[in-house]
Amino acid sequence: MPSFISSSKHPAIYYSKVLMGICALLILFFELSSDLLLKRYSETYARVSRQYAEALKLRPAKPGEPASVLIVGNSLLLYGVDVDRLRNLTSGRVHICPVFLEGTGYYDWLYALKHLFQQGSRPQVVVLGVGINNFFSNSVREDYAPLMLFGLRDSLRLASDLKMNHTASSNLLLAHSSYFWDTRSVFRTQILRHTVPRYQELVLLLKPQPSIPPLAGFQAIASSRLEELRSLCDEYGAKLILLVPPTPSSADGVRQMTLASRRAGVDSLVPIDPTTLSTKYYLPDELHLNAQGAALFTAALAEFLPRTIFRGTVDSPD
């Protein structure tokens, strides 16, 4: 009897091993394929990788050199800032290094900056521009950011800060470690964009901008977050500047953000009053600046950014 039971187990063990081997090969195939497709075809991955590599090289300027400035933000800056023109207009005063990733907010850049600093990046100035709504977001981008911007320990702390459940925490850690898991939604989105008419407009309707808290909560949350960012930058010898890009509905929010910045001891930069821009300066989504709006915003940023950086100093290149 024992010999019969023992012999009957062998096929089950064999087929279990075969199944596990097939699963392992499929995982390896999907991982390698995702890695290849991402690096070869993703414009976002190529852009952020290039910008991130440049950001890692930032060091404090020597006497007579332009100040090293790291500008981080989301699509509001990606569409709103002509980086080449900004560099030309500020040449000799500041050295601009941007890192822009769409759909990011406060927590994305808090932990991205931590990781950048830990890896050796030493800008003299950090400029954060994510828009008022995204500054109050209590989430992070689920693709690209975990893989490209966060460290493993930072991902664990981030999951704790956002009080993620076990499933969300596991997804975040897997997205940090796996090309396939991080980009699975990217590939799904690309398929939908090519098969569903007006998919982008539909996404904006189904996923509106994060809401802004009431006045009392606004000041408490904004001041607390700005103080945390300022403390992080201070630890690594960088000056923090909050950049507020224009959006059609941000007029009152701008006033509240500048007040919160003042309370947190952070310089705020509002190159353009949003009330002065009509809808003709925005894309049809009524959120992002078009080419005309970007030209105005970039010129204003080039004028006021050096002033804000060198305010109160005697060694301004001007």
C-alpha positions as CSV (number, residue, x, y, z in Angstrom):
1,M,0.0,0.0,0.0
2,P,2.7,2.6,0.9
3,S,4.5,1.9,-2.4
4,F,1.3,2.5,-4.4
5,I,0.7,5.8,-2.7
6,S,4.3,6.8,-3.2
7,S,4.2,5.9,-6.9
8,S,0.9,7.8,-7.4
9,K,2.5,11.0,-6.2
10,H,5.2,11.1,-8.8
11,P,3.1,12.3,-11.7
12,A,1.6,15.1,-9.6
13,I,5.0,16.2,-8.5
14,Y,6.3,16.0,-12.0
15,Y,3.4,18.1,-13.5
16,S,3.7,20.6,-10.7
17,K,7.3,21.2,-11.5
18,V,6.5,21.5,-15.2
19,L,3.8,24.0,-14.4
20,M,6.1,26.0,-12.2
21,G,8.8,26.0,-14.9
22,I,6.3,27.2,-17.5
23,C,5.2,30.0,-15.2
24,A,8.8,31.0,-14.5
25,L,9.5,31.2,-18.3
26,L,6.4,33.2,-18.9
27,I,7.3,35.7,-16.1
28,L,10.8,36.0,-17.6
29,F,9.4,36.5,-21.1
30,F,6.9,39.2,-20.0
31,E,9.6,40.9,-17.9
32,L,12.2,41.0,-20.7
33,S,9.6,42.0,-23.3
34,S,8.4,44.8,-21.1
35,D,11.9,46.0,-20.6
36,L,12.6,46.0,-24.3
37,L,9.4,47.6,-25.4
38,L,9.6,50.3,-22.7
39,K,13.2,51.3,-23.5
40,R,12.7,51.2,-27.3
41,Y,9.2,52.8,-27.8
42,S,8.3,54.8,-24.7
43,E,8.9,58.5,-25.2
44,T,8.1,59.2,-21.5
45,Y,10.6,56.6,-20.3
46,A,13.3,58.0,-22.6
47,R,12.7,61.6,-21.6
48,V,12.5,60.9,-17.8
49,S,15.6,58.6,-17.9
50,R,17.6,61.3,-19.7
51,Q,16.5,64.0,-17.4
52,Y,17.0,61.9,-14.3
53,A,20.5,61.1,-15.3
54,E,21.3,64.8,-15.8
55,A,19.8,65.6,-12.4
56,L,22.1,63.1,-10.7
57,K,25.1,65.1,-12.0
58,L,24.0,68.4,-10.4
59,R,26.6,69.9,-8.0
60,P,26.8,73.3,-6.3
61,A,28.2,75.9,-8.6
62,K,31.8,77.2,-8.1
63,P,32.4,81.0,-7.8
64,G,31.4,82.7,-11.0
65,E,29.4,79.7,-12.3
66,P,25.6,79.7,-12.8
67,A,23.6,78.3,-9.9
68,S,22.5,74.7,-10.4
69,V,18.7,74.5,-10.5
70,L,16.6,71.3,-10.5
71,I,13.0,71.9,-11.7
72,V,10.6,69.1,-11.1
73,G,6.9,68.8,-11.9
74,N,4.1,67.3,-13.9
75,S,2.4,67.9,-17.3
76,L,1.7,71.6,-16.3
77,L,5.4,72.2,-16.6
78,L,5.9,69.7,-19.5
79,Y,3.5,71.7,-21.6
80,G,4.0,75.1,-20.0
81,V,7.8,75.5,-20.0
82,D,9.9,75.6,-23.1
83,V,13.1,74.3,-21.5
84,D,15.5,75.3,-24.4
85,R,14.2,78.8,-24.4
86,L,14.3,79.1,-20.6
87,R,17.9,78.0,-20.7
88,N,18.8,80.5,-23.4
89,L,17.0,83.4,-21.5
90,T,18.7,82.5,-18.2
91,S,22.1,81.5,-19.6
92,G,25.0,82.7,-17.4
93,R,22.8,83.1,-14.3
94,V,21.3,79.6,-13.7
95,H,21.9,76.1,-15.0
96,I,18.5,74.5,-15.5
97,C,17.9,70.8,-15.2
98,P,14.3,69.6,-15.5
99,V,12.6,66.3,-14.6
100,F,9.0,66.3,-15.7
101,L,6.6,63.4,-15.4
102,E,2.9,63.7,-16.1
103,G,0.3,62.8,-13.5
104,T,2.6,63.4,-10.5
105,G,1.9,65.3,-7.3
106,Y,3.3,66.1,-3.8
107,Y,4.1,62.6,-2.7
108,D,5.7,61.6,-6.0
109,W,8.2,64.4,-5.8
110,L,8.8,64.2,-2.0
111,Y,10.1,60.7,-2.4
112,A,11.7,61.3,-5.8
113,L,13.7,64.1,-4.3
114,K,14.7,61.9,-1.3
115,H,15.9,59.3,-3.7
116,L,17.8,61.8,-5.9
117,F,19.5,63.3,-2.9
118,Q,20.4,59.9,-1.5
119,Q,22.0,59.0,-4.9
120,G,24.2,62.1,-4.8
121,S,22.4,64.8,-6.6
122,R,23.3,68.2,-5.1
123,P,21.4,71.1,-6.7
124,Q,21.6,74.5,-5.1
125,V,18.0,75.2,-5.8
126,V,14.9,72.8,-6.1
127,V,11.9,74.3,-7.9
128,L,8.7,72.3,-7.5
129,G,5.7,72.9,-9.8
130,V,2.8,70.5,-9.8
131,G,-0.2,72.8,-9.7
132,I,-2.4,73.4,-6.7
133,N,-4.7,70.5,-7.1
134,N,-2.0,67.9,-7.5
135,F,-0.1,69.4,-4.5
136,F,-3.0,68.2,-2.3
137,S,-3.2,64.7,-3.9
138,N,-2.9,61.8,-1.5
139,S,-1.7,59.3,-4.0
140,V,1.2,58.6,-6.4
141,R,1.4,57.8,-10.0
142,E,1.1,54.0,-10.3
143,D,3.4,53.6,-13.4
144,Y,6.8,55.0,-14.2
145,A,7.2,56.8,-10.9
146,P,7.8,53.7,-8.7
147,L,10.2,52.2,-11.2
148,M,12.1,55.4,-12.1
149,L,11.9,57.7,-9.2
150,F,11.6,55.8,-5.9
151,G,14.0,53.7,-3.9
152,L,12.9,50.4,-2.3
153,R,13.0,51.8,1.2
154,D,11.3,54.9,0.1
155,S,8.5,52.8,-1.4
156,L,8.0,51.1,1.9
157,R,7.8,54.4,3.7
158,L,5.5,55.8,1.1
159,A,3.1,52.9,1.5
160,S,3.1,53.6,5.2
161,D,2.6,57.4,4.8
162,L,-0.4,56.9,2.4
163,K,-1.8,54.1,4.7
164,M,-2.0,51.7,1.8
165,N,-3.6,48.3,2.3
166,H,-1.6,45.1,1.6
167,T,-2.7,44.9,-2.0
168,A,-1.8,48.5,-2.8
169,S,1.5,48.2,-1.0
170,S,2.4,45.0,-2.8
171,N,1.5,46.7,-6.2
172,L,3.8,49.6,-5.3
173,L,6.7,47.4,-4.4
174,L,6.2,45.2,-7.5
175,A,6.0,48.3,-9.7
176,H,9.3,49.4,-8.3
177,S,11.0,46.1,-9.0
178,S,9.4,44.8,-12.2
179,Y,9.2,46.4,-15.6
180,F,6.2,44.4,-16.5
181,W,4.2,45.2,-13.4
182,D,5.1,48.9,-13.5
183,T,4.1,49.3,-17.2
184,R,1.2,46.9,-17.5
185,S,-1.2,49.9,-17.3
186,V,0.9,51.8,-19.8
187,F,0.4,49.1,-22.5
188,R,-3.3,48.9,-21.7
189,T,-3.6,52.6,-22.1
190,Q,-1.8,52.6,-25.4
191,I,-4.2,49.9,-26.7
192,L,-7.3,51.9,-25.5
193,R,-6.0,55.1,-27.0
194,H,-5.8,53.4,-30.5
195,T,-9.1,51.6,-30.2
196,V,-11.4,53.9,-28.2
197,P,-12.4,57.2,-29.9
198,R,-11.6,60.4,-27.8
199,Y,-10.1,58.2,-25.1
200,Q,-8.0,61.0,-23.6
201,E,-11.1,63.3,-23.1
202,L,-13.0,60.4,-21.6
203,V,-10.2,59.8,-19.1
204,L,-10.2,63.4,-18.0
205,L,-14.0,63.2,-17.4
206,L,-13.7,60.0,-15.4
207,K,-10.6,61.1,-13.5
208,P,-11.0,64.7,-12.5
209,Q,-8.3,66.8,-10.8
210,P,-7.8,66.2,-7.1
211,S,-10.0,68.5,-5.0
212,I,-8.7,71.4,-3.0
213,P,-9.5,71.3,0.8
214,P,-11.5,74.1,2.5
215,L,-9.7,77.1,3.7
216,A,-8.7,75.9,7.2
217,G,-7.6,72.5,5.9
218,F,-5.8,74.2,3.0
219,Q,-3.5,76.2,5.1
220,A,-2.7,73.3,7.6
221,I,-2.0,70.7,4.9
222,A,-0.1,73.1,2.6
223,S,2.1,74.5,5.3
224,S,2.9,71.0,6.7
225,R,3.8,69.6,3.3
226,L,5.9,72.7,2.4
227,E,7.8,72.5,5.7
228,E,8.6,68.8,5.1
229,L,9.9,69.6,1.6
230,R,11.9,72.5,2.9
231,S,13.4,70.4,5.7
232,L,14.4,67.8,3.2
233,C,16.1,70.4,0.9
234,D,17.8,72.1,3.8
235,E,19.3,68.8,4.9
236,Y,21.1,68.6,1.6
237,G,22.0,72.3,1.2
238,A,19.3,73.2,-1.4
239,K,16.9,76.1,-1.4
240,L,13.3,75.2,-2.1
241,I,11.1,77.3,-4.3
242,L,7.4,76.6,-4.9
243,L,6.4,77.3,-8.6
244,V,2.7,77.9,-9.2
245,P,1.9,77.3,-12.9
246,P,-1.4,79.0,-14.1
247,T,-4.6,77.1,-14.6
248,P,-8.0,78.6,-15.3
249,S,-9.4,78.0,-11.9
250,S,-6.4,78.7,-9.7
251,A,-6.8,82.4,-8.9
252,D,-7.9,82.0,-5.3
253,G,-5.7,79.0,-4.8
254,V,-2.6,81.0,-5.8
255,R,-3.3,83.5,-3.0
256,Q,-3.7,80.7,-0.5
257,M,-0.6,78.9,-1.7
258,T,1.6,82.0,-1.4
259,L,0.3,82.6,2.1
260,A,1.0,78.9,3.1
261,S,4.5,79.3,1.6
262,R,5.2,82.4,3.6
263,R,4.2,80.6,6.8
264,A,6.4,77.6,5.9
265,G,9.4,79.8,5.2
266,V,9.4,78.8,1.5
267,D,9.7,81.2,-1.4
268,S,6.8,81.0,-3.9
269,L,7.0,82.0,-7.5
270,V,3.9,83.0,-9.5
271,P,5.3,84.2,-12.9
272,I,1.9,84.8,-14.4
273,D,-1.4,85.7,-12.7
274,P,-3.9,83.1,-14.0
275,T,-6.6,85.7,-14.2
276,T,-4.7,87.5,-17.0
277,L,-4.8,84.4,-19.3
278,S,-7.9,83.8,-21.4
279,T,-8.9,80.4,-22.7
280,K,-7.0,81.1,-26.0
281,Y,-3.8,80.4,-24.1
282,Y,-4.9,76.9,-23.1
283,L,-5.3,73.6,-24.9
284,P,-8.8,72.2,-25.5
285,D,-8.6,70.3,-22.2
286,E,-8.7,73.8,-20.5
287,L,-5.9,72.8,-18.1
288,H,-2.6,72.8,-20.0
289,L,-1.0,75.8,-21.7
290,N,-0.8,75.8,-25.5
291,A,2.3,77.1,-27.4
292,Q,1.2,80.7,-27.0
293,G,0.6,80.3,-23.3
294,A,3.9,78.4,-22.8
295,A,5.8,81.2,-24.5
296,L,4.4,83.8,-22.1
297,F,4.9,81.5,-19.1
298,T,8.5,80.7,-20.0
299,A,9.4,84.3,-20.6
300,A,7.9,85.3,-17.2
301,L,9.7,82.4,-15.5
302,A,13.0,83.4,-17.0
303,E,12.5,86.9,-15.6
304,F,11.4,86.0,-12.1
305,L,13.3,82.8,-11.4
306,P,16.8,84.3,-11.1
307,R,15.3,87.1,-8.9
308,T,13.8,84.6,-6.5
309,I,16.9,82.5,-6.4
310,F,19.3,85.4,-5.7
311,R,17.0,87.4,-3.5
312,G,18.9,88.7,-0.5
313,T,22.3,87.5,-1.7
314,V,25.3,89.5,-2.6
315,D,26.8,87.0,-5.1
316,S,24.2,87.1,-7.8
317,P,25.6,86.8,-11.3
318,D,23.6,89.9,-12.2
